[in-house]
Every structure is written in C-alpha cells, then in structure tokens.
Amino acid sequence: MAGSGFVRAGSGMALNRDQALVELAKAARELLLEVAGTYRGTITYRQLAADVQKRAGVRAGSTPGWLVEVLSMVVRVCHRLAEPPLTSLVVHHTDGTVGPAYDEALRTAGLSVADADAREDAAAAGRLECYRRYAPNVPPDAVPTRVTPQAAQRTPRLTTAARGRPAPRASRPLDASKPRRTVDEQRAPFVVCSACFLQTPPGAECQNCGAPLR
C-alpha cells in the first residue's frame, strides 16, 4: 500500500510538501504545453497525475488533493506569464469535462462560475486559446469545442512523459575509507520558485524573477 507524503522516486527520500508541489507543478506545466501543441489535444486527470510524477521524479503516494493543488499553481503561473489557461486541457476520462477543478482558472481570470455548462463553455474557449498559441495548423475558422467522452480517451502525444535519467558514467573505484553519499546529498542546495519554476538558491526571494519564496 502506498504511503502518504512525498518522496524522491529514485532514492525514496522524503520531500517537503511545498517543494514537492512546486516540482510537480513545473512538470505539469511542461506536459500541458506539449498537449497544447496538438490541435484538439487533451489529457485526463488520471494520466496527468501519473505522467507528472514520472516527469518530476517525485511520488505523491496517497497524499490527498495534491493534483488539485498542482493545477492551481499552474493556473497562477499561466496568469502571471499571460499564457492561455493550460489547465483547460485536463479532462475527466469518463465524460470529457473539466469539472469543478477548473473553477480556480476562472476565478484567477476574474470570471464568475455560473453553472456547469458555463464552466465547460469557458474551458472550451480556453482550449482554443491554447491551440492557437501553441499548435500548428489550427483552422482559421476553428471554434470552441467541448470534449466528447470518446475524445477524452485518446492518449496525447507526449515526447517525454516518462523521461528517463541518463545512464551513469563509469567511475573510478570508491575509497572504502570515505562514506558514500547519496545523490541527493551530493546535489547543491536549491529550491524551485513557485512563480517561474526555475531553480534558485534558498533565500527570501527568487534570484531569477524576484518573487518571494515560500
């Protein structure tokens, strides 16, 4: 049975919740940008959850609500960067709807959520914005379209959804007198900014964009 809490996939090392969510959100945005590169492409919540963990190298285990938090972070970054609403590309595999999880994108954009139909219409318009920005060969007369249950079952073309780590280089024999350190111990300290998703040294603010670090 999977445990609760976030761990590094390779080492099993426990991760701070905030930092794990930022790394997962960075991976989610990368994946959604790939999905947006195919006209009428979408991805299910189920597949996104699996692919995001592979891409980030972070396992969420049975941590409740983590994907909703990750998508909310993606919403805020898209808004900050004046990008189309990438979370409109994430749908339920059963009926092709975005569901209540998309309300955060509407609220962030200053839009009200009248009812489920209005939400799905807004998401359809958001998807078309994504395709017009990132996908080639979008018809000039393309209109917002809801996702059918059949279309929701299609697997998006992702180039690096399960991106592997490069094979380790051959190394010299280890000195048995020296304690062996794990990969995480050897890595220089850094955090990932929740505003720009770039690595930055720990501190009060991001050295890349100036946003305060959580």
LINDANOR-V128911 format. One record per residue. N is the residue number from 1. RES is the residue in one small letter. PHI is phi as a letter, one per 40 degrees, with the letter a starting at -180 (* if undefined). OMEGA is omega as a letter, one per 40 degrees, with the letter a starting at -180 (999 if undefined). NEAR is the number of other C-alpha atoms within 12 Angstrom. Layout:
BEGIN
n,res,phi,omega,near
N,RES,PHI,OMEGA,NEAR
N,RES,PHI,OMEGA,NEAR
END
This chain:
BEGIN
n,res,phi,omega,near
1,m,*,a,5
2,a,c,i,11
3,g,c,i,14
4,s,c,a,17
5,g,g,a,25
6,f,c,i,32
7,v,b,i,30
8,r,c,a,28
9,a,c,a,24
10,g,c,a,18
11,s,b,a,17
12,g,g,a,19
13,m,c,i,19
14,a,c,a,21
15,l,b,i,26
16,n,c,a,19
17,r,d,a,24
18,d,c,a,22
19,q,c,i,29
20,a,c,i,37
21,l,c,i,40
22,v,c,i,40
23,e,c,i,43
24,l,c,i,44
25,a,c,i,44
26,k,d,i,37
27,a,c,a,38
28,a,c,i,47
29,r,c,i,41
30,e,c,a,30
31,l,c,a,42
32,l,c,i,48
33,l,c,i,38
34,e,c,i,29
35,v,c,a,37
36,a,c,a,37
37,g,c,i,30
38,t,b,a,29
39,y,d,a,29
40,r,g,i,39
41,g,c,i,39
42,t,a,i,49
43,i,a,a,43
44,t,c,i,37
45,y,d,a,35
46,r,c,a,21
47,q,c,i,29
48,l,c,a,39
49,a,d,a,36
50,a,c,a,25
51,d,c,i,35
52,v,c,i,40
53,q,c,i,36
54,k,c,a,27
55,r,c,a,31
56,a,c,a,38
57,g,g,a,30
58,v,b,i,36
59,r,b,a,35
60,a,c,a,35
61,g,f,i,25
62,s,b,i,16
63,t,d,a,20
64,p,c,i,15
65,g,g,a,17
66,w,c,a,32
67,l,c,i,35
68,v,c,i,30
69,e,c,i,28
70,v,c,a,36
71,l,c,i,41
72,s,c,i,36
73,m,c,i,35
74,v,c,i,43
75,v,d,a,38
76,r,c,i,32
77,v,c,i,33
78,c,d,i,34
79,h,c,a,24
80,r,c,a,20
81,l,c,a,16
82,a,f,i,17
83,e,c,i,28
84,p,c,a,35
85,p,c,a,44
86,l,c,a,48
87,t,c,i,53
88,s,c,a,53
89,l,c,a,53
90,v,c,a,48
91,v,b,i,39
92,h,c,a,31
93,h,c,a,26
94,t,c,a,19
95,d,b,i,20
96,g,g,i,29
97,t,c,i,37
98,v,c,i,42
99,g,g,a,33
100,p,d,i,27
101,a,c,a,31
102,y,c,a,40
103,d,d,a,30
104,e,c,i,31
105,a,c,i,37
106,l,c,i,34
107,r,c,a,21
108,t,c,i,22
109,a,c,i,23
110,g,g,a,11
111,l,b,i,16
112,s,c,i,17
113,v,b,a,24
114,a,c,a,15
115,d,a,a,14
116,a,c,i,18
117,d,c,i,16
118,a,c,i,22
119,r,c,a,28
120,e,c,i,34
121,d,c,i,26
122,a,c,i,35
123,a,c,i,40
124,a,c,i,36
125,a,c,i,28
126,g,c,i,36
127,r,c,i,44
128,l,c,i,36
129,e,d,a,30
130,c,c,a,35
131,y,c,a,37
132,r,c,i,27
133,r,c,a,24
134,y,b,a,25
135,a,b,i,22
136,p,c,i,15
137,n,g,i,15
138,v,c,a,23
139,p,d,i,14
140,p,d,a,10
141,d,c,i,9
142,a,c,i,17
143,v,b,i,19
144,p,d,a,24
145,t,b,i,26
146,r,c,a,32
147,v,c,i,34
148,t,c,i,22
149,p,d,i,19
150,q,c,a,18
151,a,c,a,24
152,a,c,a,28
153,q,c,a,24
154,r,c,i,22
155,t,c,i,22
156,p,c,i,29
157,r,c,i,21
158,l,b,a,26
159,t,c,a,18
160,t,b,a,22
161,a,c,i,30
162,a,b,a,20
163,r,d,a,18
164,g,c,i,16
165,r,c,i,14
166,p,c,i,6
167,a,c,a,7
168,p,c,i,8
169,r,c,i,7
170,a,c,a,7
171,s,b,i,8
172,r,c,i,7
173,p,d,a,9
174,l,c,i,11
175,d,c,a,9
176,a,c,a,8
177,s,c,a,7
178,k,b,i,8
179,p,c,a,9
180,r,c,a,13
181,r,b,i,11
182,t,c,i,13
183,v,d,a,16
184,d,c,i,19
185,e,c,a,13
186,q,c,a,10
187,r,c,i,10
188,a,c,a,12
189,p,c,i,14
190,f,a,i,21
191,v,b,i,32
192,v,b,a,35
193,c,c,i,35
194,s,c,i,39
195,a,c,a,34
196,c,b,i,31
197,f,g,i,36
198,l,b,i,24
199,q,c,i,25
200,t,a,i,25
201,p,c,i,18
202,p,d,i,19
203,g,i,a,18
204,a,c,a,14
205,e,a,i,21
206,c,c,i,24
207,q,c,i,22
208,n,c,a,20
209,c,b,i,19
210,g,g,a,17
211,a,c,i,21
212,p,c,i,19
213,l,c,a,27
214,r,c,999,19
END
